[in-house]
């Protein structure tokens, strides 16, 4: 249910925020554009912008459009055609058919990992919606890795907290080159005299009593007095202790029922 709420919320936000106007899309290297000039079909062109940000246009030759918005590039081409005496009052239209310059990467436990266009300033939740949302095995925390002014940073966003609070300040704006990563949800392991031993998703503040319930409860041979917890700390040291029902289980804890 939580994952469904996150997915629906993300789609609603994407619809509410909307994508940027086509004229505001920034052109860049490797983008494929289709250019037409009103009443001049011989000037129609579909081409890929070079790494230097240029295109080769009929009559004009090489023109730099990289780093410009679509509307600015249209105005520039129209001005050059008019200035050269080729077309009076040229009306130029540019359609971006493939955008590869303005992309963010979405990785990890999402339905469709890959690279997605960032038209305008989409938020983190919007891009997760484009990637199909978080998988059931995905964690609650999303990592955003980005570079600003030459400095790499890592932001941590708690998705359930965003849902509960409705605080869209955490719907961080993304730009080209940002990386969104959803790691696998934390797990615990339960073995021994329980009905369904195995590995399970660890929910927040989960107690040993709740873990036993997830494991189907004790077998007729099992006893709560024989429960043990093994825990590995950040340094790799393993400790083992008796488990009580009210104990809070931590990531990768192993609960054994004798």
CORDACOR-V25235 format. One record per residue. N is the residue number from 0. RES is the residue in one small letter. PSI is psi as a letter, one per 30 degrees, with the letter a starting at -180 (NA if undefined). OMEGA is omega as a letter, one per 40 degrees, with the letter a starting at -180 (none if undefined). D_CENTER is the distance of its C-alpha to the mean C-alpha in Angstrom with 1 decimal. Layout:
n=N res=RES psi=PSI omega=OMEGA d_center=D_CENTER
n=N res=RES psi=PSI omega=OMEGA d_center=D_CENTER
//
This chain:
n=0 res=x psi=e omega=a d_center=20.3
n=1 res=x psi=e omega=a d_center=17.7
n=2 res=x psi=e omega=i d_center=14.9
n=3 res=x psi=e omega=i d_center=16.4
n=4 res=x psi=e omega=i d_center=16.7
n=5 res=x psi=e omega=a d_center=13.0
n=6 res=x psi=e omega=i d_center=12.3
n=7 res=x psi=e omega=i d_center=15.2
n=8 res=x psi=e omega=a d_center=14.4
n=9 res=x psi=e omega=a d_center=11.0
n=10 res=x psi=e omega=i d_center=13.0
n=11 res=x psi=e omega=i d_center=15.8
n=12 res=x psi=e omega=a d_center=14.0
n=13 res=x psi=e omega=a d_center=12.7
n=14 res=x psi=e omega=a d_center=16.4
n=15 res=x psi=e omega=a d_center=17.9
n=16 res=x psi=e omega=a d_center=16.2
n=17 res=x psi=l omega=i d_center=16.5
n=18 res=x psi=l omega=i d_center=15.7
n=19 res=x psi=l omega=i d_center=17.7
n=20 res=x psi=k omega=a d_center=21.2
n=21 res=x psi=e omega=a d_center=21.8
n=22 res=x psi=f omega=a d_center=24.3
n=23 res=x psi=f omega=a d_center=21.9
n=24 res=x psi=k omega=i d_center=19.7
n=25 res=x psi=k omega=i d_center=20.2
n=26 res=x psi=k omega=a d_center=21.8
n=27 res=x psi=l omega=a d_center=21.3
n=28 res=x psi=k omega=i d_center=22.4
n=29 res=x psi=f omega=i d_center=21.8
n=30 res=x psi=k omega=i d_center=21.1
n=31 res=x psi=k omega=a d_center=23.5
n=32 res=x psi=k omega=i d_center=25.6
n=33 res=x psi=k omega=a d_center=28.4
n=34 res=x psi=k omega=i d_center=31.1
n=35 res=x psi=l omega=i d_center=34.1
n=36 res=x psi=k omega=a d_center=37.1
n=37 res=x psi=k omega=i d_center=38.9
n=38 res=x psi=g omega=i d_center=42.3
n=39 res=x psi=i omega=a d_center=41.8
n=40 res=x psi=f omega=a d_center=40.3
n=41 res=x psi=f omega=i d_center=41.5
n=42 res=x psi=g omega=i d_center=38.9
n=43 res=x psi=k omega=a d_center=35.9
n=44 res=x psi=k omega=i d_center=33.5
n=45 res=x psi=k omega=a d_center=30.2
n=46 res=x psi=l omega=i d_center=29.1
n=47 res=x psi=k omega=i d_center=26.4
n=48 res=x psi=k omega=a d_center=26.1
n=49 res=x psi=l omega=i d_center=27.3
n=50 res=x psi=f omega=i d_center=25.8
n=51 res=x psi=f omega=i d_center=28.4
n=52 res=x psi=g omega=a d_center=27.0
n=53 res=x psi=l omega=i d_center=30.0
n=54 res=x psi=l omega=i d_center=31.2
n=55 res=x psi=j omega=a d_center=34.7
n=56 res=x psi=k omega=i d_center=36.0
n=57 res=x psi=k omega=i d_center=39.4
n=58 res=x psi=f omega=a d_center=42.3
n=59 res=x psi=f omega=a d_center=40.1
n=60 res=x psi=b omega=a d_center=39.0
n=61 res=x psi=k omega=a d_center=36.2
n=62 res=x psi=k omega=i d_center=34.1
n=63 res=x psi=k omega=i d_center=31.3
n=64 res=x psi=f omega=i d_center=28.4
n=65 res=x psi=k omega=a d_center=25.4
n=66 res=x psi=g omega=i d_center=24.1
n=67 res=x psi=l omega=i d_center=25.5
n=68 res=x psi=l omega=i d_center=24.2
n=69 res=x psi=e omega=a d_center=25.3
n=70 res=x psi=e omega=i d_center=28.0
n=71 res=x psi=e omega=i d_center=29.3
n=72 res=x psi=e omega=i d_center=29.5
n=73 res=x psi=e omega=i d_center=31.4
n=74 res=x psi=e omega=a d_center=33.8
n=75 res=x psi=e omega=i d_center=34.4
n=76 res=x psi=e omega=i d_center=35.2
n=77 res=x psi=e omega=i d_center=37.5
n=78 res=x psi=e omega=i d_center=39.2
n=79 res=x psi=e omega=i d_center=39.9
n=80 res=x psi=e omega=i d_center=41.3
n=81 res=x psi=e omega=a d_center=43.5
n=82 res=x psi=e omega=i d_center=44.6
n=83 res=x psi=f omega=i d_center=45.6
n=84 res=x psi=g omega=a d_center=47.6
n=85 res=x psi=e omega=a d_center=45.7
n=86 res=x psi=k omega=i d_center=44.5
n=87 res=x psi=k omega=i d_center=45.7
n=88 res=x psi=h omega=a d_center=43.2
n=89 res=x psi=k omega=i d_center=40.4
n=90 res=x psi=j omega=a d_center=37.5
n=91 res=x psi=k omega=i d_center=34.5
n=92 res=x psi=k omega=i d_center=31.4
n=93 res=x psi=k omega=i d_center=28.2
n=94 res=x psi=k omega=i d_center=25.6
n=95 res=x psi=j omega=a d_center=22.4
n=96 res=x psi=e omega=i d_center=22.2
n=97 res=x psi=j omega=a d_center=19.6
n=98 res=x psi=j omega=a d_center=17.3
n=99 res=x psi=f omega=a d_center=16.4
n=100 res=x psi=e omega=a d_center=16.9
n=101 res=x psi=i omega=a d_center=14.1
n=102 res=x psi=k omega=i d_center=10.9
n=103 res=x psi=l omega=i d_center=7.7
n=104 res=x psi=k omega=i d_center=6.7
n=105 res=x psi=j omega=a d_center=4.0
n=106 res=x psi=l omega=i d_center=6.8
n=107 res=x psi=b omega=a d_center=9.0
n=108 res=x psi=i omega=i d_center=9.8
n=109 res=x psi=l omega=a d_center=7.9
n=110 res=x psi=e omega=a d_center=10.4
n=111 res=x psi=i omega=i d_center=9.6
n=112 res=x psi=k omega=a d_center=8.0
n=113 res=x psi=a omega=i d_center=8.8
n=114 res=x psi=k omega=a d_center=8.8
n=115 res=x psi=k omega=a d_center=8.4
n=116 res=x psi=k omega=i d_center=11.0
n=117 res=x psi=i omega=i d_center=10.9
n=118 res=x psi=k omega=a d_center=14.2
n=119 res=x psi=b omega=a d_center=15.6
n=120 res=x psi=i omega=i d_center=13.5
n=121 res=x psi=l omega=i d_center=10.5
n=122 res=x psi=l omega=a d_center=9.2
n=123 res=x psi=e omega=a d_center=6.1
n=124 res=x psi=e omega=i d_center=7.2
n=125 res=x psi=e omega=a d_center=8.0
n=126 res=x psi=e omega=i d_center=4.9
n=127 res=x psi=e omega=i d_center=4.2
n=128 res=x psi=e omega=i d_center=7.8
n=129 res=x psi=e omega=a d_center=7.8
n=130 res=x psi=g omega=i d_center=6.5
n=131 res=x psi=g omega=i d_center=9.3
n=132 res=x psi=l omega=a d_center=8.4
n=133 res=x psi=k omega=i d_center=9.0
n=134 res=x psi=l omega=i d_center=12.1
n=135 res=x psi=e omega=i d_center=15.4
n=136 res=x psi=f omega=a d_center=15.5
n=137 res=x psi=l omega=i d_center=12.2
n=138 res=x psi=l omega=i d_center=13.0
n=139 res=x psi=f omega=a d_center=13.0
n=140 res=x psi=k omega=i d_center=11.7
n=141 res=x psi=k omega=i d_center=8.3
n=142 res=x psi=k omega=i d_center=9.0
n=143 res=x psi=j omega=a d_center=8.2
n=144 res=x psi=k omega=a d_center=10.6
n=145 res=x psi=l omega=a d_center=12.2
n=146 res=x psi=k omega=i d_center=15.7
n=147 res=x psi=k omega=i d_center=18.0
n=148 res=x psi=h omega=i d_center=21.6
n=149 res=x psi=g omega=a d_center=21.7
n=150 res=x psi=k omega=i d_center=20.5
n=151 res=x psi=k omega=i d_center=17.4
n=152 res=x psi=l omega=i d_center=16.0
n=153 res=x psi=j omega=i d_center=13.7
n=154 res=x psi=k omega=i d_center=12.6
n=155 res=x psi=k omega=a d_center=12.5
n=156 res=x psi=k omega=i d_center=11.4
n=157 res=x psi=j omega=a d_center=13.4
n=158 res=x psi=e omega=i d_center=11.9
n=159 res=x psi=e omega=i d_center=15.4
n=160 res=x psi=e omega=i d_center=17.1
n=161 res=x psi=e omega=i d_center=15.1
n=162 res=x psi=e omega=a d_center=16.2
n=163 res=x psi=e omega=a d_center=19.7
n=164 res=x psi=f omega=a d_center=20.3
n=165 res=x psi=g omega=a d_center=18.7
n=166 res=x psi=j omega=a d_center=18.1
n=167 res=x psi=g omega=i d_center=15.7
n=168 res=x psi=f omega=i d_center=16.4
n=169 res=x psi=f omega=i d_center=13.5
n=170 res=x psi=i omega=a d_center=11.1
n=171 res=x psi=k omega=i d_center=10.9
n=172 res=x psi=k omega=i d_center=11.3
n=173 res=x psi=l omega=i d_center=9.4
n=174 res=x psi=l omega=a d_center=11.7
n=175 res=x psi=k omega=i d_center=12.3
n=176 res=x psi=f omega=i d_center=11.8
n=177 res=x psi=l omega=i d_center=9.1
n=178 res=x psi=k omega=i d_center=7.3
n=179 res=x psi=k omega=a d_center=4.4
n=180 res=x psi=k omega=i d_center=6.5
n=181 res=x psi=j omega=a d_center=7.7
n=182 res=x psi=l omega=i d_center=11.4
n=183 res=x psi=k omega=i d_center=14.1
n=184 res=x psi=k omega=i d_center=15.9
n=185 res=x psi=l omega=a d_center=19.1
n=186 res=x psi=l omega=i d_center=22.3
n=187 res=x psi=l omega=a d_center=26.0
n=188 res=x psi=k omega=i d_center=28.9
n=189 res=x psi=k omega=a d_center=32.1
n=190 res=x psi=l omega=i d_center=35.2
n=191 res=x psi=b omega=a d_center=38.9
n=192 res=x psi=i omega=i d_center=40.7
n=193 res=x psi=l omega=a d_center=38.0
n=194 res=x psi=e omega=a d_center=37.6
n=195 res=x psi=i omega=i d_center=34.1
n=196 res=x psi=l omega=i d_center=33.4
n=197 res=x psi=a omega=i d_center=30.1
n=198 res=x psi=k omega=a d_center=26.6
n=199 res=x psi=l omega=i d_center=24.7
n=200 res=x psi=k omega=i d_center=21.6
n=201 res=x psi=j omega=i d_center=22.6
n=202 res=x psi=l omega=a d_center=22.2
n=203 res=x psi=k omega=i d_center=22.8
n=204 res=x psi=h omega=a d_center=26.4
n=205 res=x psi=k omega=a d_center=27.5
n=206 res=x psi=l omega=i d_center=31.2
n=207 res=x psi=e omega=i d_center=33.4
n=208 res=x psi=e omega=i d_center=34.9
n=209 res=x psi=e omega=i d_center=31.6
n=210 res=x psi=e omega=i d_center=30.8
n=211 res=x psi=e omega=i d_center=34.2
n=212 res=x psi=e omega=i d_center=33.5
n=213 res=x psi=e omega=i d_center=30.3
n=214 res=x psi=g omega=i d_center=32.5
n=215 res=x psi=g omega=a d_center=35.0
n=216 res=x psi=l omega=a d_center=37.6
n=217 res=x psi=l omega=i d_center=40.4
n=218 res=x psi=l omega=i d_center=42.6
n=219 res=x psi=f omega=a d_center=46.4
n=220 res=x psi=f omega=a d_center=46.8
n=221 res=x psi=l omega=i d_center=44.0
n=222 res=x psi=k omega=i d_center=44.7
n=223 res=x psi=f omega=i d_center=42.6
n=224 res=x psi=f omega=a d_center=45.1
n=225 res=x psi=g omega=a d_center=43.9
n=226 res=x psi=k omega=i d_center=40.2
n=227 res=x psi=k omega=i d_center=38.7
n=228 res=x psi=k omega=i d_center=35.3
n=229 res=x psi=k omega=a d_center=34.2
n=230 res=x psi=k omega=i d_center=31.7
n=231 res=x psi=k omega=a d_center=30.4
n=232 res=x psi=a omega=a d_center=29.7
n=233 res=x psi=f omega=i d_center=27.6
n=234 res=x psi=f omega=i d_center=30.6
n=235 res=x psi=g omega=i d_center=30.9
n=236 res=x psi=k omega=a d_center=34.0
n=237 res=x psi=k omega=i d_center=34.6
n=238 res=x psi=l omega=i d_center=36.6
n=239 res=x psi=k omega=a d_center=38.0
n=240 res=x psi=l omega=i d_center=39.6
n=241 res=x psi=k omega=a d_center=40.9
n=242 res=x psi=k omega=i d_center=38.4
n=243 res=x psi=l omega=a d_center=39.1
n=244 res=x psi=e omega=a d_center=37.7
n=245 res=x psi=f omega=i d_center=36.3
n=246 res=x psi=k omega=i d_center=34.6
n=247 res=x psi=k omega=a d_center=30.9
n=248 res=x psi=k omega=a d_center=29.1
n=249 res=x psi=l omega=a d_center=26.7
n=250 res=x psi=k omega=i d_center=23.9
n=251 res=x psi=g omega=i d_center=25.5
n=252 res=x psi=k omega=i d_center=28.9
n=253 res=x psi=j omega=i d_center=31.4
n=254 res=x psi=k omega=a d_center=33.8
n=255 res=x psi=k omega=i d_center=37.0
n=256 res=x psi=j omega=i d_center=39.6
n=257 res=x psi=NA omega=none d_center=43.1
//
